[in-house]
C-alpha cells in the first residue's frame, strides 16, 4: 500500500495504523463497528434501558438521517448541509456524553470497552460527516453492494483504480460482485 494517498475506511484494527499514519492518508472509521460494541453490552444487559441503549439510540439517529437523505436522493451539497445541520449536534452531544460517562464506568467492563473504542476512533468516525466519499459503514460482509456503489463514485473522484482492485481481491468478496467487477476493471498487466 506504499504510495497510496486518500481516505482509508477501516475498523479500529491496529494493523491499519501503519497505513493511516502515512502522509496523505486520512483514516475513516466505521459506525457499524462502534455500534456493535454497544449492542453487545445491551445484549449482555438483557436489553434493558441504560447507557448502552442510549448509545444505540444516538447512533440510530445518525443512521436515520443518512437513510432519509438517501431516500430523498439529496445532492452532494444538500447532504453536506444536512449532515452539518442534523448530524453534527447529535455527534457533539454523543461525544460529550461519552467523555462524561467514561470515568464513571468500571474500566474493564464491556461498556468501558465500547466507550473507549468509540472515543479512540472518534476522529476517524467523524470523517463521514466531513467527506462525501465516506459512508457511515465499512462493514464489507453486510454491505458489499454499498461498497461497490461507493467505489464506483470514488473511482472517478480519486483515481483509485488499482487500490479498488486490491481491496476487492484482498477481501475476497462474494461471487455476487464478479460481474460488476468485470465490467469496471480493465485487466491488469501481470
C-alpha positions as CSV (number, residue, x, y, z in Angstrom):
1,X,0.0,0.0,0.0
2,X,3.0,2.2,-0.3
3,X,2.2,5.3,-2.3
4,X,-1.5,5.2,-1.5
5,X,-3.0,8.6,-0.9
6,X,-6.6,9.3,0.1
7,X,-9.0,8.1,2.7
8,X,-8.9,4.6,4.0
9,X,-12.1,3.5,5.8
10,X,-11.5,0.7,8.3
11,X,-12.5,-0.7,11.7
12,X,-10.2,0.1,14.6
13,X,-7.8,-2.7,14.0
14,X,-4.3,-1.5,14.9
15,X,-2.7,-3.2,11.9
16,X,-4.0,-0.3,9.8
17,X,-2.1,2.3,11.8
18,X,1.0,1.8,9.6
19,X,-1.1,2.9,6.6
20,X,-3.2,5.7,8.0
21,X,-0.2,7.3,9.6
22,X,1.4,7.8,6.2
23,X,1.5,11.3,4.7
24,X,-1.6,11.9,2.5
25,X,-3.7,9.2,4.1
26,X,-6.8,10.0,6.2
27,X,-8.3,7.4,8.5
28,X,-12.1,7.0,8.3
29,X,-13.9,4.9,10.9
30,X,-17.0,2.6,10.7
31,X,-20.0,3.3,12.8
32,X,-21.2,-0.3,12.5
33,X,-18.2,-1.4,14.5
34,X,-18.8,1.2,17.2
35,X,-22.5,0.4,17.3
36,X,-21.7,-3.4,17.6
37,X,-19.7,-2.8,20.8
38,X,-22.7,-1.0,22.4
39,X,-25.1,-3.7,21.0
40,X,-23.1,-6.4,22.7
41,X,-23.3,-4.6,26.0
42,X,-27.0,-4.0,25.5
43,X,-27.5,-7.8,24.9
44,X,-25.4,-8.7,28.0
45,X,-27.7,-6.4,30.0
46,X,-30.7,-8.3,28.8
47,X,-31.8,-5.4,26.5
48,X,-32.5,-3.1,29.4
49,X,-32.6,0.6,29.3
50,X,-29.2,2.1,30.2
51,X,-26.0,3.6,28.8
52,X,-25.8,1.1,26.0
53,X,-29.3,1.7,24.9
54,X,-28.7,5.4,25.0
55,X,-25.6,5.0,22.8
56,X,-27.6,2.8,20.4
57,X,-30.3,5.5,20.2
58,X,-27.8,8.2,19.3
59,X,-26.1,6.1,16.6
60,X,-29.5,5.0,15.4
61,X,-30.5,8.7,14.9
62,X,-27.4,9.2,12.7
63,X,-28.4,6.1,10.6
64,X,-31.9,7.5,10.3
65,X,-30.6,10.8,8.9
66,X,-28.4,9.0,6.4
67,X,-31.3,6.8,5.3
68,X,-33.6,9.8,5.0
69,X,-31.1,11.6,2.8
70,X,-30.7,8.6,0.6
71,X,-34.4,8.1,0.2
72,X,-34.8,11.8,-0.7
73,X,-32.0,11.5,-3.2
74,X,-30.2,14.6,-2.0
75,X,-27.4,16.2,-4.0
76,X,-23.9,16.3,-2.5
77,X,-24.3,19.9,-1.4
78,X,-27.5,19.1,0.4
79,X,-26.0,16.1,2.1
80,X,-23.2,18.1,3.4
81,X,-25.6,20.8,4.7
82,X,-27.9,18.3,6.3
83,X,-25.1,16.4,8.0
84,X,-23.9,19.7,9.5
85,X,-27.4,20.8,10.5
86,X,-28.8,17.4,11.8
87,X,-25.9,15.0,12.4
88,X,-23.3,17.4,13.9
89,X,-25.4,18.3,17.0
90,X,-26.0,14.6,17.7
91,X,-22.3,13.8,17.3
92,X,-21.3,16.6,19.6
93,X,-23.8,15.6,22.3
94,X,-22.9,11.9,22.0
95,X,-19.2,12.7,22.3
96,X,-19.7,14.9,25.3
97,X,-21.8,12.3,27.0
98,X,-19.2,9.5,26.3
99,X,-16.5,11.7,27.8
100,X,-18.6,12.4,30.9
101,X,-19.6,8.7,31.3
102,X,-16.2,7.1,30.8
103,X,-14.8,7.8,34.3
104,X,-18.0,6.5,35.9
105,X,-17.8,3.1,34.3
106,X,-15.6,0.2,35.7
107,X,-12.5,0.3,33.4
108,X,-12.6,-3.4,32.4
109,X,-16.3,-3.7,31.8
110,X,-17.8,-4.3,28.4
111,X,-19.3,-0.8,28.5
112,X,-15.9,0.7,29.1
113,X,-14.6,-1.2,26.2
114,X,-17.4,0.2,23.9
115,X,-16.8,3.7,25.2
116,X,-13.0,3.5,24.8
117,X,-13.2,2.1,21.3
118,X,-15.6,4.8,20.2
119,X,-13.6,7.6,21.8
120,X,-10.3,6.2,20.4
121,X,-11.9,6.1,16.9
122,X,-13.7,9.4,17.3
123,X,-11.7,11.4,14.6
124,X,-11.9,8.6,12.1
125,X,-15.6,8.2,12.9
126,X,-16.2,11.8,12.1
127,X,-14.9,11.5,8.6
128,X,-18.3,10.5,7.2
129,X,-19.6,13.9,8.4
130,X,-16.9,15.9,6.5
131,X,-16.3,13.8,3.4
132,X,-19.0,12.9,0.9
133,X,-16.8,10.0,-0.2
134,X,-17.3,8.2,3.1
135,X,-20.4,6.4,4.4
136,X,-21.0,5.6,8.0
137,X,-20.3,1.9,7.3
138,X,-17.2,0.0,6.3
139,X,-18.8,-3.3,7.1
140,X,-17.8,-5.3,4.0
141,X,-19.7,-8.5,4.8
142,X,-23.0,-6.9,5.4
143,X,-22.8,-4.2,2.7
144,X,-20.9,-5.4,-0.3
145,X,-23.2,-3.7,-2.8
146,X,-23.0,-0.4,-0.9
147,X,-19.2,-0.7,-1.1
148,X,-19.4,-1.4,-4.8
149,X,-21.7,1.6,-5.3
150,X,-19.4,3.8,-3.2
151,X,-16.3,2.7,-5.1
152,X,-18.0,3.5,-8.4
153,X,-18.2,7.0,-7.1
154,X,-14.7,7.2,-5.5
155,X,-13.2,5.6,-8.6
156,X,-13.5,8.7,-10.8
157,X,-13.1,11.1,-7.9
158,X,-9.8,9.9,-6.6
159,X,-8.3,7.9,-9.5
160,X,-8.1,4.9,-7.2
161,X,-8.4,2.1,-9.8
162,X,-5.5,-0.1,-8.6
163,X,-6.5,0.5,-4.9
164,X,-10.0,-0.7,-5.6
165,X,-8.7,-3.8,-7.4
166,X,-6.6,-4.6,-4.3
167,X,-9.5,-4.1,-1.9
168,X,-11.8,-6.4,-3.9
169,X,-9.2,-9.1,-4.3
170,X,-7.9,-8.9,-0.7
171,X,-11.4,-9.1,0.8
172,X,-12.5,-11.9,-1.5
173,X,-16.0,-10.5,-1.9
174,X,-18.7,-13.0,-2.9
175,X,-19.2,-14.0,-6.5
176,X,-22.2,-11.7,-6.4
177,X,-19.8,-8.8,-7.3
178,X,-17.9,-10.7,-10.0
179,X,-20.0,-9.4,-13.0
180,X,-19.8,-5.9,-11.5
181,X,-16.0,-6.0,-11.2
182,X,-15.6,-7.5,-14.7
183,X,-17.5,-4.5,-16.2
184,X,-15.5,-1.8,-14.4
185,X,-11.9,-3.1,-14.1
186,X,-9.7,-3.4,-17.1
187,X,-7.5,-6.4,-17.0
188,X,-4.3,-5.5,-15.1
189,X,-0.9,-6.4,-16.6
190,X,1.0,-9.1,-14.7
